[in-house]
Amino acid sequence: MLQFSVGWTWDKLIRKRFIDSLGLKFQSIRIHNDAFFTFAALLRAEKIAIIQDILVSKRRAVNSSVSSSSSANRYWKDLYLFIHAFDEYLISNNLKTQFEKSFNNLTLHLSMRMVSRVEGRSRLKLQKYLSKRVFPRYRLNERDVSYYYNKNEYEAMLRIINEYPSISMSLAKLVRHIKTHGIIATARQIMSRLLSAIRR
């Protein structure tokens, strides 16, 4: 249900009385601010019609756009403000069980799309966030490949888990750890984390 259409609003027409009846509003975030509104409306709609005619044109590659890579680098955490809020919405409206698989696949898809958009340090921070918080929170890393609609996205998730496991230490932390525990104990801990990551 969350895969047949993208989560933006600009190519959709929704009755105002329907929106008002659900109390739907855009989130106050910089990017993905329309995703909650759109997906909630799609899930709650009794009827949806799709028109194949081209009725709207969209300008692309505009640097000031919220969809630009510079916006993604600065505001990628907004995606997870949407995802976490939408998860709560599903739970509070007794929709989580029915749409959990679709929601988890959407979460993985949007996460992998965001990884492809951000650059440099932002990408490293995002990968760490995914590995430590997002994948475990929704148990995405515990599912079999058959659970996912897109095998490539599943494999990309595994690469992030394996390439960016929770083994890294900042230089300051590493120095502190060596001073406190000694170089041999520090080396053992790093090796232990490496082995744990490989086993996963």
C-alpha positions as CSV (number, residue, x, y, z in Angstrom):
1,M,0.0,0.0,0.0
2,L,2.9,2.4,0.7
3,Q,4.7,1.4,-2.5
4,F,2.2,2.1,-5.3
5,S,2.7,5.9,-5.0
6,V,5.5,8.2,-3.8
7,G,5.0,10.3,-0.7
8,W,5.0,13.7,-2.2
9,T,1.8,15.7,-2.5
10,W,2.3,17.9,-5.6
11,D,0.9,15.3,-8.1
12,K,-2.2,14.5,-6.1
13,L,-5.7,16.0,-5.6
14,I,-7.3,15.3,-2.3
15,R,-10.7,16.5,-1.2
16,K,-10.5,19.2,1.5
17,R,-13.3,17.8,3.6
18,F,-11.5,14.4,3.7
19,I,-8.3,16.1,4.9
20,D,-10.2,18.2,7.5
21,S,-12.0,15.1,8.7
22,L,-8.6,13.4,9.5
23,G,-7.0,16.6,10.8
24,L,-4.0,16.0,8.5
25,K,-1.3,18.6,8.2
26,F,2.3,18.8,6.9
27,Q,5.0,18.3,9.4
28,S,7.1,21.2,10.5
29,I,10.4,19.8,9.0
30,R,12.6,21.0,6.2
31,I,12.5,17.9,3.9
32,H,9.9,15.1,3.6
33,N,7.4,17.5,5.3
34,D,4.6,16.2,3.0
35,A,5.3,12.5,3.4
36,F,3.3,12.0,6.6
37,F,0.3,13.9,5.1
38,T,0.4,12.0,1.9
39,F,0.8,8.4,3.2
40,A,-1.7,8.9,6.0
41,A,-4.3,10.2,3.4
42,L,-3.6,7.2,1.1
43,L,-4.0,4.7,3.9
44,R,-7.3,6.2,5.1
45,A,-8.9,6.9,1.7
46,E,-11.9,4.7,0.7
47,K,-11.3,5.4,-3.0
48,I,-8.2,6.3,-5.0
49,A,-8.2,7.0,-8.8
50,I,-5.0,7.2,-10.9
51,I,-4.9,9.4,-13.9
52,Q,-2.1,8.6,-16.4
53,D,-2.3,11.9,-18.3
54,I,0.6,14.4,-17.8
55,L,-1.0,17.4,-16.1
56,V,1.8,18.9,-14.2
57,S,5.5,19.8,-14.9
58,K,8.1,19.8,-12.2
59,R,11.4,21.7,-12.3
60,R,14.4,19.6,-11.3
61,A,18.0,20.3,-10.4
62,V,17.2,23.6,-8.7
63,N,19.9,24.3,-6.0
64,S,17.4,26.0,-3.7
65,S,15.0,23.1,-3.8
66,V,14.5,21.1,-0.6
67,S,15.2,18.0,-2.7
68,S,18.7,19.1,-3.6
69,S,21.7,17.2,-2.2
70,S,22.8,20.2,-0.1
71,S,19.4,20.1,1.7
72,A,19.8,16.3,2.2
73,N,23.2,16.8,3.7
74,R,21.9,19.2,6.2
75,Y,18.5,17.9,7.0
76,W,18.6,14.1,6.5
77,K,17.4,13.5,10.1
78,D,14.0,15.0,9.0
79,L,13.4,11.8,7.1
80,Y,13.4,9.9,10.5
81,L,11.2,12.5,12.1
82,F,8.6,11.5,9.4
83,I,9.2,7.8,9.8
84,H,9.0,7.7,13.6
85,A,5.9,9.9,13.6
86,F,4.2,7.8,10.9
87,D,5.0,4.7,12.9
88,E,3.3,6.2,15.9
89,Y,0.4,7.1,13.7
90,L,0.0,3.5,12.4
91,I,0.1,2.3,16.0
92,S,-2.4,4.8,17.4
93,N,-4.9,4.1,14.5
94,N,-4.5,0.3,14.8
95,L,-3.0,0.1,11.4
96,K,0.5,-1.2,12.3
97,T,-0.2,-4.9,12.0
98,Q,-1.9,-4.5,8.6
99,F,0.7,-2.3,7.1
100,E,3.9,-3.2,9.0
101,K,5.6,-5.0,6.1
102,S,4.8,-2.2,3.7
103,F,6.0,0.4,6.3
104,N,9.3,-1.5,6.9
105,N,9.9,-1.7,3.2
106,L,9.2,2.0,2.8
107,T,11.6,2.8,5.7
108,L,14.4,0.8,4.0
109,H,13.7,2.3,0.6
110,L,13.7,5.9,1.8
111,S,16.8,5.2,3.9
112,M,18.8,3.7,0.9
113,R,17.6,6.6,-1.2
114,M,18.9,9.1,1.4
115,V,22.2,7.3,1.6
116,S,22.6,7.8,-2.2
117,R,21.8,11.5,-1.9
118,V,24.0,12.6,1.0
119,E,27.8,13.0,0.7
120,G,31.0,13.0,2.8
121,R,30.6,13.3,6.6
122,S,26.8,13.4,6.3
123,R,26.8,10.0,4.7
124,L,29.0,8.5,7.5
125,K,26.7,10.0,10.1
126,L,23.6,8.7,8.3
127,Q,25.1,5.2,8.0
128,K,26.0,5.2,11.7
129,Y,22.5,6.4,12.6
130,L,20.9,3.7,10.4
131,S,23.1,0.9,11.9
132,K,22.7,2.0,15.5
133,R,19.1,3.3,15.6
134,V,16.9,2.8,12.5
135,F,17.6,-0.8,11.5
136,P,17.4,-2.2,15.1
137,R,14.3,-0.1,16.0
138,Y,12.3,-1.6,13.2
139,R,14.2,-4.9,13.2
140,L,15.0,-4.4,9.6
141,N,18.3,-6.3,10.0
142,E,16.5,-9.3,11.5
143,R,14.4,-10.0,8.4
144,D,15.1,-12.4,5.7
145,V,15.7,-11.2,2.1
146,S,12.3,-12.7,1.1
147,Y,10.6,-10.1,3.3
148,Y,11.8,-7.2,1.2
149,Y,10.3,-6.0,-2.1
150,N,13.7,-4.8,-3.4
151,K,16.6,-7.3,-3.0
152,N,19.2,-4.6,-3.9
153,E,18.0,-2.4,-1.0
154,Y,18.3,-5.4,1.4
155,E,21.9,-6.0,0.2
156,A,22.7,-2.3,0.5
157,M,21.5,-2.5,4.1
158,L,23.7,-5.5,4.8
159,R,26.7,-3.6,3.4
160,I,26.1,-0.7,5.7
161,I,25.8,-3.0,8.7
162,N,29.0,-4.8,7.6
163,E,31.0,-1.8,6.4
164,Y,30.0,0.5,9.2
165,P,29.5,-1.7,12.2
166,S,29.6,-0.3,15.7
167,I,33.4,-0.8,16.0
168,S,34.6,2.7,15.3
169,M,36.0,5.0,17.9
170,S,36.9,8.6,17.6
171,L,40.6,9.4,18.1
172,A,39.9,11.0,21.4
173,K,37.9,8.0,22.6
174,L,40.6,5.7,21.4
175,V,43.4,7.6,23.3
176,R,41.2,7.7,26.5
177,H,40.6,3.9,26.2
178,I,44.3,3.1,25.7
179,K,45.2,5.3,28.7
180,T,42.5,3.7,30.9
181,H,42.7,0.0,29.8
182,G,46.1,-0.2,28.0
183,I,46.9,-0.9,24.3
184,I,46.4,-4.7,24.5
185,A,42.9,-4.5,26.1
186,T,41.9,-1.8,23.5
187,A,43.2,-4.0,20.7
188,R,41.2,-6.9,22.0
189,Q,38.0,-4.9,22.3
190,I,38.4,-3.7,18.7
191,M,39.0,-7.2,17.5
192,S,36.0,-8.5,19.4
193,R,33.8,-5.9,17.8
194,L,35.2,-6.7,14.4
195,L,34.5,-10.4,14.9
196,S,31.0,-9.7,16.1
197,A,30.3,-7.5,13.0
198,I,31.6,-10.3,10.7
199,R,29.4,-12.9,12.3
200,R,26.3,-10.7,11.7
